[in-house]
Amino acid sequence: MNNLMVIDGIEVRRDVHGRYCLNDLHRAAGGEQKYRPKYWLDNKQTRELIEQLFTEGGIPPSEQNQSVSFFQG
């Protein structure tokens, strides 16, 4: 499987599970500081989405908890 995708000249890597590198996607989207992945939870729309998923998603939070894996990039 090819683990590399290019968007507007920016290489976007995928891991062995097919997950895209969020930092690479951020760079491909223009890389504005205020939209960096580390600020994702500060975004009002993100908080509203999380609240909606908890109240209407049908999956209790205890079943959603999974370990997080990442790769350096």
PDB file as gemmi writes it, atoms N, CA and C in Angstrom:
CRYST1    1.000    1.000    1.000  90.00  90.00  90.00 P 1                      
ATOM      1  N   MET A   1       0.841  -1.171   0.000  1.00  0.00           N  
ATOM      2  CA  MET A   1       0.000   0.000   0.000  1.00  0.00           C  
ATOM      3  C   MET A   1       0.889   1.238   0.000  1.00  0.00           C  
ATOM      4  N   ASN A   2       0.542   2.217  -0.813  1.00  0.00           N  
ATOM      5  CA  ASN A   2       1.266   3.477  -0.852  1.00  0.00           C  
ATOM      6  C   ASN A   2       0.833   4.331   0.334  1.00  0.00           C  
ATOM      7  N   ASN A   3       1.759   4.651   1.234  1.00  0.00           N  
ATOM      8  CA  ASN A   3       1.433   5.421   2.424  1.00  0.00           C  
ATOM      9  C   ASN A   3       1.679   6.910   2.241  1.00  0.00           C  
ATOM     10  N   LEU A   4       1.784   7.375   1.004  1.00  0.00           N  
ATOM     11  CA  LEU A   4       2.068   8.777   0.759  1.00  0.00           C  
ATOM     12  C   LEU A   4       1.040   9.355  -0.198  1.00  0.00           C  
ATOM     13  N   MET A   5       0.509  10.513   0.167  1.00  0.00           N  
ATOM     14  CA  MET A   5      -0.420  11.245  -0.683  1.00  0.00           C  
ATOM     15  C   MET A   5       0.148  12.656  -0.790  1.00  0.00           C  
ATOM     16  N   VAL A   6      -0.059  13.315  -1.912  1.00  0.00           N  
ATOM     17  CA  VAL A   6       0.431  14.678  -2.093  1.00  0.00           C  
ATOM     18  C   VAL A   6      -0.753  15.592  -2.353  1.00  0.00           C  
ATOM     19  N   ILE A   7      -0.857  16.666  -1.548  1.00  0.00           N  
ATOM     20  CA  ILE A   7      -1.906  17.669  -1.716  1.00  0.00           C  
ATOM     21  C   ILE A   7      -1.219  19.000  -1.950  1.00  0.00           C  
ATOM     22  N   ASP A   8      -1.419  19.572  -3.113  1.00  0.00           N  
ATOM     23  CA  ASP A   8      -0.835  20.877  -3.448  1.00  0.00           C  
ATOM     24  C   ASP A   8       0.663  20.917  -3.148  1.00  0.00           C  
ATOM     25  N   GLY A   9       1.342  19.829  -3.486  1.00  0.00           N  
ATOM     26  CA  GLY A   9       2.784  19.751  -3.306  1.00  0.00           C  
ATOM     27  C   GLY A   9       3.242  19.359  -1.912  1.00  0.00           C  
ATOM     28  N   ILE A  10       2.319  19.140  -0.987  1.00  0.00           N  
ATOM     29  CA  ILE A  10       2.656  18.757   0.385  1.00  0.00           C  
ATOM     30  C   ILE A  10       2.427  17.259   0.546  1.00  0.00           C  
ATOM     31  N   GLU A  11       3.457  16.542   0.996  1.00  0.00           N  
ATOM     32  CA  GLU A  11       3.332  15.109   1.227  1.00  0.00           C  
ATOM     33  C   GLU A  11       2.545  14.854   2.506  1.00  0.00           C  
ATOM     34  N   VAL A  12       1.507  14.024   2.415  1.00  0.00           N  
ATOM     35  CA  VAL A  12       0.686  13.658   3.571  1.00  0.00           C  
ATOM     36  C   VAL A  12       0.864  12.161   3.794  1.00  0.00           C  
ATOM     37  N   ARG A  13       1.499  11.827   4.894  1.00  0.00           N  
ATOM     38  CA  ARG A  13       1.806  10.425   5.186  1.00  0.00           C  
ATOM     39  C   ARG A  13       0.643   9.716   5.864  1.00  0.00           C  
ATOM     40  N   ARG A  14       0.637   8.386   5.727  1.00  0.00           N  
ATOM     41  CA  ARG A  14      -0.307   7.525   6.446  1.00  0.00           C  
ATOM     42  C   ARG A  14       0.488   6.471   7.184  1.00  0.00           C  
ATOM     43  N   ASP A  15      -0.067   6.031   8.317  1.00  0.00           N  
ATOM     44  CA  ASP A  15       0.612   4.969   9.053  1.00  0.00           C  
ATOM     45  C   ASP A  15       0.123   3.614   8.548  1.00  0.00           C  
ATOM     46  N   VAL A  16       0.582   2.546   9.170  1.00  0.00           N  
ATOM     47  CA  VAL A  16       0.237   1.197   8.723  1.00  0.00           C  
ATOM     48  C   VAL A  16      -1.247   0.890   8.884  1.00  0.00           C  
ATOM     49  N   HIS A  17      -1.957   1.681   9.683  1.00  0.00           N  
ATOM     50  CA  HIS A  17      -3.395   1.484   9.888  1.00  0.00           C  
ATOM     51  C   HIS A  17      -4.237   2.355   8.953  1.00  0.00           C  
ATOM     52  N   GLY A  18      -3.579   3.100   8.065  1.00  0.00           N  
ATOM     53  CA  GLY A  18      -4.292   3.933   7.106  1.00  0.00           C  
ATOM     54  C   GLY A  18      -4.679   5.309   7.623  1.00  0.00           C  
ATOM     55  N   ARG A  19      -4.211   5.681   8.824  1.00  0.00           N  
ATOM     56  CA  ARG A  19      -4.544   6.987   9.394  1.00  0.00           C  
ATOM     57  C   ARG A  19      -3.607   8.048   8.828  1.00  0.00           C  
ATOM     58  N   TYR A  20      -4.168   9.202   8.500  1.00  0.00           N  
ATOM     59  CA  TYR A  20      -3.387  10.295   7.940  1.00  0.00           C  
ATOM     60  C   TYR A  20      -2.702  11.095   9.040  1.00  0.00           C  
ATOM     61  N   CYS A  21      -1.561  11.653   8.738  1.00  0.00           N  
ATOM     62  CA  CYS A  21      -0.815  12.484   9.676  1.00  0.00           C  
ATOM     63  C   CYS A  21      -1.495  13.849   9.761  1.00  0.00           C  
ATOM     64  N   LEU A  22      -2.030  14.173  10.920  1.00  0.00           N  
ATOM     65  CA  LEU A  22      -2.754  15.420  11.117  1.00  0.00           C  
ATOM     66  C   LEU A  22      -1.869  16.637  10.870  1.00  0.00           C  
ATOM     67  N   ASN A  23      -0.620  16.570  11.275  1.00  0.00           N  
ATOM     68  CA  ASN A  23       0.289  17.694  11.050  1.00  0.00           C  
ATOM     69  C   ASN A  23       0.532  17.928   9.565  1.00  0.00           C  
ATOM     70  N   ASP A  24       0.662  16.856   8.792  1.00  0.00           N  
ATOM     71  CA  ASP A  24       0.837  16.999   7.346  1.00  0.00           C  
ATOM     72  C   ASP A  24      -0.412  17.607   6.713  1.00  0.00           C  
ATOM     73  N   LEU A  25      -1.588  17.171   7.153  1.00  0.00           N  
ATOM     74  CA  LEU A  25      -2.834  17.737   6.627  1.00  0.00           C  
ATOM     75  C   LEU A  25      -2.942  19.215   6.960  1.00  0.00           C  
ATOM     76  N   HIS A  26      -2.507  19.588   8.144  1.00  0.00           N  
ATOM     77  CA  HIS A  26      -2.527  20.999   8.536  1.00  0.00           C  
ATOM     78  C   HIS A  26      -1.631  21.825   7.616  1.00  0.00           C  
ATOM     79  N   ARG A  27      -0.436  21.326   7.339  1.00  0.00           N  
ATOM     80  CA  ARG A  27       0.464  22.036   6.422  1.00  0.00           C  
ATOM     81  C   ARG A  27      -0.158  22.158   5.035  1.00  0.00           C  
ATOM     82  N   ALA A  28      -0.792  21.095   4.556  1.00  0.00           N  
ATOM     83  CA  ALA A  28      -1.405  21.109   3.228  1.00  0.00           C  
ATOM     84  C   ALA A  28      -2.585  22.076   3.161  1.00  0.00           C  
ATOM     85  N   ALA A  29      -3.235  22.332   4.292  1.00  0.00           N  
ATOM     86  CA  ALA A  29      -4.382  23.240   4.335  1.00  0.00           C  
ATOM     87  C   ALA A  29      -3.958  24.699   4.463  1.00  0.00           C  
ATOM     88  N   GLY A  30      -2.683  24.967   4.525  1.00  0.00           N  
ATOM     89  CA  GLY A  30      -2.214  26.336   4.596  1.00  0.00           C  
ATOM     90  C   GLY A  30      -1.391  26.633   5.828  1.00  0.00           C  
ATOM     91  N   GLY A  31      -1.557  25.857   6.867  1.00  0.00           N  
ATOM     92  CA  GLY A  31      -0.699  25.944   8.038  1.00  0.00           C  
ATOM     93  C   GLY A  31      -0.855  27.164   8.919  1.00  0.00           C  
ATOM     94  N   GLU A  32      -2.022  27.824   8.901  1.00  0.00           N  
ATOM     95  CA  GLU A  32      -2.199  28.984   9.771  1.00  0.00           C  
ATOM     96  C   GLU A  32      -2.037  28.589  11.234  1.00  0.00           C  
ATOM     97  N   GLN A  33      -1.337  29.425  11.981  1.00  0.00           N  
ATOM     98  CA  GLN A  33      -1.033  29.147  13.388  1.00  0.00           C  
ATOM     99  C   GLN A  33      -2.294  28.881  14.207  1.00  0.00           C  
ATOM    100  N   LYS A  34      -3.342  29.676  14.014  1.00  0.00           N  
ATOM    101  CA  LYS A  34      -4.547  29.533  14.840  1.00  0.00           C  
ATOM    102  C   LYS A  34      -5.302  28.238  14.578  1.00  0.00           C  
ATOM    103  N   TYR A  35      -4.996  27.559  13.465  1.00  0.00           N  
ATOM    104  CA  TYR A  35      -5.667  26.299  13.151  1.00  0.00           C  
ATOM    105  C   TYR A  35      -4.788  25.085  13.414  1.00  0.00           C  
ATOM    106  N   ARG A  36      -3.679  25.275  14.121  1.00  0.00           N  
ATOM    107  CA  ARG A  36      -2.792  24.151  14.413  1.00  0.00           C  
ATOM    108  C   ARG A  36      -3.549  23.071  15.171  1.00  0.00           C  
ATOM    109  N   PRO A  37      -3.195  21.800  14.958  1.00  0.00           N  
ATOM    110  CA  PRO A  37      -3.892  20.701  15.633  1.00  0.00           C  
ATOM    111  C   PRO A  37      -3.942  20.838  17.151  1.00  0.00           C  
ATOM    112  N   LYS A  38      -2.931  21.438  17.744  1.00  0.00           N  
ATOM    113  CA  LYS A  38      -2.932  21.537  19.207  1.00  0.00           C  
ATOM    114  C   LYS A  38      -4.031  22.458  19.725  1.00  0.00           C  
ATOM    115  N   TYR A  39      -4.613  23.286  18.861  1.00  0.00           N  
ATOM    116  CA  TYR A  39      -5.696  24.183  19.262  1.00  0.00           C  
ATOM    117  C   TYR A  39      -7.075  23.617  18.944  1.00  0.00           C  
ATOM    118  N   TRP A  40      -7.137  22.377  18.496  1.00  0.00           N  
ATOM    119  CA  TRP A  40      -8.394  21.774  18.053  1.00  0.00           C  
ATOM    120  C   TRP A  40      -9.459  21.817  19.137  1.00  0.00           C  
ATOM    121  N   LEU A  41      -9.110  21.474  20.364  1.00  0.00           N  
ATOM    122  CA  LEU A  41     -10.101  21.453  21.445  1.00  0.00           C  
ATOM    123  C   LEU A  41     -10.526  22.848  21.890  1.00  0.00           C  
ATOM    124  N   ASP A  42      -9.782  23.877  21.512  1.00  0.00           N  
ATOM    125  CA  ASP A  42     -10.160  25.250  21.845  1.00  0.00           C  
ATOM    126  C   ASP A  42     -11.209  25.802  20.883  1.00  0.00           C  
ATOM    127  N   ASN A  43     -11.425  25.121  19.778  1.00  0.00           N  
ATOM    128  CA  ASN A  43     -12.366  25.575  18.762  1.00  0.00           C  
ATOM    129  C   ASN A  43     -13.810  25.363  19.234  1.00  0.00           C  
ATOM    130  N   LYS A  44     -14.633  26.395  19.122  1.00  0.00           N  
ATOM    131  CA  LYS A  44     -16.028  26.307  19.572  1.00  0.00           C  
ATOM    132  C   LYS A  44     -16.778  25.191  18.840  1.00  0.00           C  
ATOM    133  N   GLN A  45     -16.577  25.065  17.535  1.00  0.00           N  
ATOM    134  CA  GLN A  45     -17.261  24.022  16.761  1.00  0.00           C  
ATOM    135  C   GLN A  45     -16.843  22.630  17.231  1.00  0.00           C  
ATOM    136  N   THR A  46     -15.594  22.466  17.585  1.00  0.00           N  
ATOM    137  CA  THR A  46     -15.124  21.176  18.092  1.00  0.00           C  
ATOM    138  C   THR A  46     -15.819  20.832  19.397  1.00  0.00           C  
ATOM    139  N   ARG A  47     -15.885  21.799  20.314  1.00  0.00           N  
ATOM    140  CA  ARG A  47     -16.545  21.552  21.603  1.00  0.00           C  
ATOM    141  C   ARG A  47     -18.016  21.211  21.407  1.00  0.00           C  
ATOM    142  N   GLU A  48     -18.685  21.900  20.468  1.00  0.00           N  
ATOM    143  CA  GLU A  48     -20.092  21.607  20.190  1.00  0.00           C  
ATOM    144  C   GLU A  48     -20.255  20.206  19.611  1.00  0.00           C  
ATOM    145  N   LEU A  49     -19.352  19.806  18.720  1.00  0.00           N  
ATOM    146  CA  LEU A  49     -19.402  18.469  18.137  1.00  0.00           C  
ATOM    147  C   LEU A  49     -19.210  17.400  19.207  1.00  0.00           C  
ATOM    148  N   ILE A  50     -18.245  17.603  20.090  1.00  0.00           N  
ATOM    149  CA  ILE A  50     -18.004  16.637  21.163  1.00  0.00           C  
ATOM    150  C   ILE A  50     -19.231  16.509  22.049  1.00  0.00           C  
ATOM    151  N   GLU A  51     -19.826  17.632  22.408  1.00  0.00           N  
ATOM    152  CA  GLU A  51     -21.027  17.606  23.248  1.00  0.00           C  
ATOM    153  C   GLU A  51     -22.159  16.855  22.550  1.00  0.00           C  
ATOM    154  N   GLN A  52     -22.328  17.103  21.257  1.00  0.00           N  
ATOM    155  CA  GLN A  52     -23.375  16.418  20.501  1.00  0.00           C  
ATOM    156  C   GLN A  52     -23.105  14.916  20.441  1.00  0.00           C  
ATOM    157  N   LEU A  53     -21.871  14.530  20.232  1.00  0.00           N  
ATOM    158  CA  LEU A  53     -21.542  13.101  20.179  1.00  0.00           C  
ATOM    159  C   LEU A  53     -21.811  12.422  21.515  1.00  0.00           C  
ATOM    160  N   PHE A  54     -21.506  13.105  22.613  1.00  0.00           N  
ATOM    161  CA  PHE A  54     -21.773  12.529  23.936  1.00  0.00           C  
ATOM    162  C   PHE A  54     -23.266  12.407  24.206  1.00  0.00           C  
ATOM    163  N   THR A  55     -24.048  13.404  23.795  1.00  0.00           N  
ATOM    164  CA  THR A  55     -25.472  13.395  24.118  1.00  0.00           C  
ATOM    165  C   THR A  55     -26.307  12.619  23.113  1.00  0.00           C  
ATOM    166  N   GLU A  56     -25.898  12.605  21.844  1.00  0.00           N  
ATOM    167  CA  GLU A  56     -26.713  11.975  20.805  1.00  0.00           C  
ATOM    168  C   GLU A  56     -26.010  10.837  20.084  1.00  0.00           C  
ATOM    169  N   GLY A  57     -24.753  10.608  20.396  1.00  0.00           N  
ATOM    170  CA  GLY A  57     -23.956   9.642  19.647  1.00  0.00           C  
ATOM    171  C   GLY A  57     -24.311   8.192  19.879  1.00  0.00           C  
ATOM    172  N   GLY A  58     -24.908   7.884  21.034  1.00  0.00           N  
ATOM    173  CA  GLY A  58     -25.296   6.514  21.309  1.00  0.00           C  
ATOM    174  C   GLY A  58     -24.179   5.615  21.795  1.00  0.00           C  
ATOM    175  N   ILE A  59     -22.990   6.158  21.970  1.00  0.00           N  
ATOM    176  CA  ILE A  59     -21.866   5.365  22.462  1.00  0.00           C  
ATOM    177  C   ILE A  59     -21.407   5.988  23.775  1.00  0.00           C  
ATOM    178  N   PRO A  60     -21.514   5.272  24.886  1.00  0.00           N  
ATOM    179  CA  PRO A  60     -21.059   5.818  26.165  1.00  0.00           C  
ATOM    180  C   PRO A  60     -19.566   6.152  26.113  1.00  0.00           C  
ATOM    181  N   PRO A  61     -19.137   7.231  26.769  1.00  0.00           N  
ATOM    182  CA  PRO A  61     -17.721   7.625  26.737  1.00  0.00           C  
ATOM    183  C   PRO A  61     -16.767   6.516  27.149  1.00  0.00           C  
ATOM    184  N   SER A  62     -17.156   5.649  28.081  1.00  0.00           N  
ATOM    185  CA  SER A  62     -16.252   4.586  28.525  1.00  0.00           C  
ATOM    186  C   SER A  62     -15.934   3.607  27.399  1.00  0.00           C  
ATOM    187  N   GLU A  63     -16.834   3.474  26.431  1.00  0.00           N  
ATOM    188  CA  GLU A  63     -16.577   2.578  25.305  1.00  0.00           C  
ATOM    189  C   GLU A  63     -15.739   3.254  24.224  1.00  0.00           C  
ATOM    190  N   GLN A  64     -15.634   4.569  24.272  1.00  0.00           N  
ATOM    191  CA  GLN A  64     -14.878   5.296  23.257  1.00  0.00           C  
ATOM    192  C   GLN A  64     -13.401   5.405  23.596  1.00  0.00           C  
ATOM    193  N   ASN A  65     -13.063   5.253  24.872  1.00  0.00           N  
ATOM    194  CA  ASN A  65     -11.680   5.455  25.292  1.00  0.00           C  
ATOM    195  C   ASN A  65     -10.774   4.384  24.698  1.00  0.00           C  
ATOM    196  N   GLN A  66      -9.779   4.838  23.950  1.00  0.00           N  
ATOM    197  CA  GLN A  66      -8.798   3.945  23.355  1.00  0.00           C  
ATOM    198  C   GLN A  66      -7.436   4.599  23.498  1.00  0.00           C  
ATOM    199  N   SER A  67      -6.414   3.796  23.489  1.00  0.00           N  
ATOM    200  CA  SER A  67      -5.078   4.382  23.542  1.00  0.00           C  
ATOM    201  C   SER A  67      -4.803   5.119  22.235  1.00  0.00           C  
ATOM    202  N   VAL A  68      -3.984   6.125  22.317  1.00  0.00           N  
ATOM    203  CA  VAL A  68      -3.646   6.943  21.161  1.00  0.00           C  
ATOM    204  C   VAL A  68      -2.267   6.539  20.683  1.00  0.00           C  
ATOM    205  N   SER A  69      -2.132   6.383  19.388  1.00  0.00           N  
ATOM    206  CA  SER A  69      -0.812   6.110  18.840  1.00  0.00           C  
ATOM    207  C   SER A  69      -0.452   7.230  17.878  1.00  0.00           C  
ATOM    208  N   PHE A  70       0.823   7.501  17.725  1.00  0.00           N  
ATOM    209  CA  PHE A  70       1.268   8.573  16.848  1.00  0.00           C  
ATOM    210  C   PHE A  70       2.634   8.225  16.302  1.00  0.00           C  
ATOM    211  N   PHE A  71       3.024   8.967  15.277  1.00  0.00           N  
ATOM    212  CA  PHE A  71       4.364   8.805  14.762  1.00  0.00           C  
ATOM    213  C   PHE A  71       4.972  10.182  14.584  1.00  0.00           C  
ATOM    214  N   GLN A  72       6.269  10.253  14.743  1.00  0.00           N  
ATOM    215  CA  GLN A  72       6.963  11.528  14.640  1.00  0.00           C  
ATOM    216  C   GLN A  72       6.981  11.989  13.194  1.00  0.00           C  
ATOM    217  N   GLY A  73       6.814  13.282  12.986  1.00  0.00           N  
ATOM    218  CA  GLY A  73       6.825  13.777  11.624  1.00  0.00           C  
ATOM    219  C   GLY A  73       7.338  15.107  11.473  1.00  0.00           C  
TER     220      GLY A  73                                                      
END                                                                             
